[in-house]
Amino acid sequence: MVKRIELALTPEQAETEFNLRPLISRKLSVSKNEINSYRVIKKSIDARSKNVKIRLQLVAYVGEEQPPIEKFNTNFKNVANAEPVYIIGAGPAGLFAALSFLEAGLKPVIIERGKDVRDRRRDLAIINREGLVNPNSNYCFGEGGAGTYSDGKLYTRSNKRGNVNRVLELFVHFGADENILINAHPHIGTNKLPGIITEMRQCIIDHGGEIHFNTILKDIEVLNNEIKSISLAKINEDNTLGAEEKIATNKLLLATGHSARDVYHILDKNNIEIESKDFALGVRVEHPQSMVDKIQYSCNTRSKYLPPASYSLTYTKNENSVYSFCMCPGGIIAPASTMPNEIVVNGWSPSKRNNPFANSGMVVNVGLNDFKDFKKHNALQGMYFQSSIEQKAYTMGGGNLKAPAQTTSDFVNNSLSNSLPSCSYVPGVHAVDLHELLPENIKITLRDALKHFDKKMKGFISSESIMVGVESRTSSPVRIPRDRETFMHTKVKGLFPCAEGAGYAGGIVSAAIDGQKCAESITKFVNS
Ligand SMILES: Cc1cc2nc3c(=O)[nH]c(=O)nc-3n(C[C@H](O)[C@H](O)[C@H](O)COP(=O)(O)OP(=O)(O)OC[C@H]3O[C@@H](n4cnc5c(N)ncnc54)[C@H](O)[C@@H]3O)c2cc1C
C-alpha cells in the first residue's frame, strides 16, 4: 500500500527527529514494522497559529517495497561541429536555453556584455565601496545575469510542475543543495550561486558550446521581415568598444533581461515592433529581522529551530494594487543600478540568511496613465518614466549611490525623518521626504497599503523600519511581442524574444523555463 500523508511537527522535532516511522505508524494506524520505507516530498512552515508547525508531506510504503526513484538524467551532446545558435545574454534564460541546445544537438554561442562571475565580483565591490557603477558589469549585467548575485529564491507562480522540477533538478546537478527539491520556498543564497553558474558555463564549454564575455550586441539587421545578421562589439576594460563585427544568422535568441535599455533602442530604431507594458514601482522596506520574527512567529525570540521569518503582503484599492516583492529574510539591500546616475534597489541574502535585517520590495502597479508625461516615447514611455524616477532618486540621495530614505512611520505621517535607523544598503542612505520622489498615485497607494499591512503585522509601521527608494526593476516596462505557439516575434521571422526582457517571465525559475521553451522552438525552427 502506498500512502500519501501529511505530518505536522514542532520545529524542534523537524530538526532533530530523523526517524519518522513512529509518527507515520501512529498516523496510519499500522505497526512500525509494516512501514518499509518513506520519502519526504514537500516541507513547509505553517506560522498561522502561535504554535508554529513544520508540515511534511510524505509518501509511505506500507507492506510493499518502494520502487527505484527515477534518476534525473541529462543528455548533453558534443555540439562542437553542430549548427550554431546565437543567444544574447547569459542570464538564467540564456544559460538554460544553452543547456537545452546541448541536449537538442545544436551549438549555443552565448554573447554576454558583462564579465565572468569572478571578475564581476570586483565591479560589485567598487559599486558598494565607491558608489561607481560600471554600465556593463553590475548587479544586473554579467555571467548569470541578474540571477547570480540575487537572493536565489526559486519560487515561481508557474504551475507547470514538470518544467519547474526540471529547472530545480538542473540546479542540483550543477551543485545546489537537494533541499531545494522539497522545500516549499526553495532558496540558494548569493554566496552559492556563482559556483553553480561557473559549473553551468564549464558544462556548456566542455560540450562544444561557446561563451563570449565582454561582448555586446550592437545591432540587429532585418530584411523582408527576417533576421539577416547581428553586429557585435568587444568591450574594452575602460568600456570603450572595439570594431563592430557583423555575423550572418537567420535565428536569434534575445535574452537580455529588463535592464538592457540599449537593446530596446536597437529594436525601436530598426522598426522591430515593441509595446509599452505595465510594471510595478515603489521602494524597498527594511525591518530588523528580530522584529519580523516576533510578529510572524508570535514570540519574543525566534526558536533556534526556525529559519528567519518572511512575509508576503498584498493590498488592493480600486485599480491600484500594492504587493511585497522578492522578500529577503536575513538579507541586504543591493544597489542594482545599471548606469552611474541612477538609484535602483533590490535585495539578496546569503544561504544562511544570517544578516540582522529583513527587506522586501513594496511596489505599486503602474501603467499608461502613469506614463502620460512620456507619451512621446511611444513604446518606450514606461522605460523613460522608470528612468526619470531612478535619476531623481540619485539626485535626492545626494550622489555616490546614496539612496533616498525615510522611516515607515515618518512616511505615513508625512514628516521628514530626523534620524534613520541602521540599514543594510552599503553605499548609505540619505533622509528625504519620499513624497517628493514618488508620483502622487504611488505615494498615496503605498501609504494606504502600509496602514493596511500594519493591521495584519502589528508593528510593521515603526521608527525602526526604513523605506529606501527606488524599487523600479520589478519587471520589464517593454514587451517584445511573440507568437504563443512558436515563441517567434509576431513580425520578424527568426527572432525569438525570451524571458524577462521580452516581458514574458519574472524571476529566475520562470526565466529559465522560458529559456528552455524558446530553445525548444528554435530547435523546431531549425529542423522545419
Ligand atoms: C539583486 C537581485 C536579487 C534578485 N533576487 C531574485 C530571487 O531571489 N529570485 C528570483 O526568482 N529572482 C530574483 N531576481 C530577479 C532575477 O534575477 C531575474 O528575474 C532573472 O535573472 C531574469 O533572467 P533573464 O535571463 O531573463 O535576464 P537577466 O538575468 O537580466 O540576464 C540578461 C543578461 O543579458 C545581458 N545583456 C544585456 N544586454 C546585452 C547586450 N546588448 N549584449 C550582450 N549581453 C547583454 C546582461 O548582461 C545579462 O547578463 C533578483 C534580481 C536582482 C537584481
PDBQT file of the ligand as one rigid body, heavy atoms in Angstrom, charges set to zero:
ROOT
HETATM    1  C1  LIG A 601      19.675  41.800  -6.557  1.00  0.00    +0.000 C 
HETATM    2  C2  LIG A 601      18.643  40.937  -7.231  1.00  0.00    +0.000 A 
HETATM    3  C3  LIG A 601      18.004  39.939  -6.499  1.00  0.00    +0.000 A 
HETATM    4  C4  LIG A 601      17.074  39.090  -7.117  1.00  0.00    +0.000 A 
HETATM    5  N1  LIG A 601      16.550  38.058  -6.397  1.00  0.00    +0.000 NA
HETATM    6  C5  LIG A 601      15.780  37.129  -7.028  1.00  0.00    +0.000 A 
HETATM    7  C6  LIG A 601      15.353  35.981  -6.346  1.00  0.00    +0.000 A 
HETATM    8  O1  LIG A 601      15.672  35.759  -5.189  1.00  0.00    +0.000 OA
HETATM    9  N2  LIG A 601      14.560  35.102  -7.022  1.00  0.00    +0.000 N 
HETATM   10  C7  LIG A 601      14.183  35.296  -8.316  1.00  0.00    +0.000 A 
HETATM   11  O2  LIG A 601      13.464  34.452  -8.883  1.00  0.00    +0.000 OA
HETATM   12  N3  LIG A 601      14.592  36.393  -8.990  1.00  0.00    +0.000 NA
HETATM   13  C8  LIG A 601      15.396  37.298  -8.377  1.00  0.00    +0.000 A 
HETATM   14  N4  LIG A 601      15.832  38.394  -9.068  1.00  0.00    +0.000 N 
HETATM   15  C9  LIG A 601      15.364  38.572 -10.458  1.00  0.00    +0.000 C 
HETATM   16  C10 LIG A 601      16.080  37.592 -11.395  1.00  0.00    +0.000 C 
HETATM   17  O3  LIG A 601      17.446  37.677 -11.217  1.00  0.00    +0.000 OA
HETATM   18  C11 LIG A 601      15.665  37.862 -12.822  1.00  0.00    +0.000 C 
HETATM   19  O4  LIG A 601      14.255  37.705 -12.899  1.00  0.00    +0.000 OA
HETATM   20  C12 LIG A 601      16.312  36.911 -13.815  1.00  0.00    +0.000 C 
HETATM   21  O5  LIG A 601      17.702  36.962 -13.695  1.00  0.00    +0.000 OA
HETATM   22  C13 LIG A 601      15.892  37.244 -15.259  1.00  0.00    +0.000 C 
HETATM   23  O6  LIG A 601      16.541  36.382 -16.120  1.00  0.00    +0.000 OA
HETATM   24  P1  LIG A 601      16.845  36.721 -17.653  1.00  0.00    +0.000 P 
HETATM   25  O7  LIG A 601      17.732  35.651 -18.127  1.00  0.00    +0.000 OA
HETATM   26  O8  LIG A 601      15.564  36.964 -18.354  1.00  0.00    +0.000 OA
HETATM   27  O9  LIG A 601      17.605  38.119 -17.667  1.00  0.00    +0.000 OA
HETATM   28  P2  LIG A 601      18.915  38.629 -16.884  1.00  0.00    +0.000 P 
HETATM   29  O10 LIG A 601      19.204  37.781 -15.701  1.00  0.00    +0.000 OA
HETATM   30  O11 LIG A 601      18.694  40.074 -16.667  1.00  0.00    +0.000 OA
HETATM   31  O12 LIG A 601      20.081  38.397 -17.928  1.00  0.00    +0.000 OA
HETATM   32  C14 LIG A 601      20.233  39.170 -19.070  1.00  0.00    +0.000 C 
HETATM   33  C15 LIG A 601      21.697  39.158 -19.491  1.00  0.00    +0.000 C 
HETATM   34  O13 LIG A 601      21.812  39.799 -20.772  1.00  0.00    +0.000 OA
HETATM   35  C16 LIG A 601      22.998  40.559 -20.806  1.00  0.00    +0.000 C 
HETATM   36  N5  LIG A 601      22.849  41.637 -21.814  1.00  0.00    +0.000 N 
HETATM   37  C17 LIG A 601      22.019  42.712 -21.752  1.00  0.00    +0.000 A 
HETATM   38  N6  LIG A 601      22.155  43.464 -22.857  1.00  0.00    +0.000 NA
HETATM   39  C18 LIG A 601      23.089  42.869 -23.632  1.00  0.00    +0.000 A 
HETATM   40  C19 LIG A 601      23.679  43.186 -24.898  1.00  0.00    +0.000 A 
HETATM   41  N7  LIG A 601      23.308  44.280 -25.590  1.00  0.00    +0.000 N 
HETATM   42  N8  LIG A 601      24.626  42.354 -25.378  1.00  0.00    +0.000 NA
HETATM   43  C20 LIG A 601      25.028  41.254 -24.692  1.00  0.00    +0.000 A 
HETATM   44  N9  LIG A 601      24.509  40.920 -23.487  1.00  0.00    +0.000 NA
HETATM   45  C21 LIG A 601      23.541  41.706 -22.967  1.00  0.00    +0.000 A 
HETATM   46  C22 LIG A 601      23.108  41.121 -19.396  1.00  0.00    +0.000 C 
HETATM   47  O14 LIG A 601      24.437  41.477 -19.100  1.00  0.00    +0.000 OA
HETATM   48  C23 LIG A 601      22.605  39.941 -18.545  1.00  0.00    +0.000 C 
HETATM   49  O15 LIG A 601      23.660  39.126 -18.110  1.00  0.00    +0.000 OA
HETATM   50  C24 LIG A 601      16.756  39.273  -8.486  1.00  0.00    +0.000 A 
HETATM   51  C25 LIG A 601      17.380  40.303  -9.217  1.00  0.00    +0.000 A 
HETATM   52  C26 LIG A 601      18.308  41.127  -8.603  1.00  0.00    +0.000 A 
HETATM   53  C27 LIG A 601      18.976  42.215  -9.406  1.00  0.00    +0.000 C 
ENDROOT
TORSDOF 0
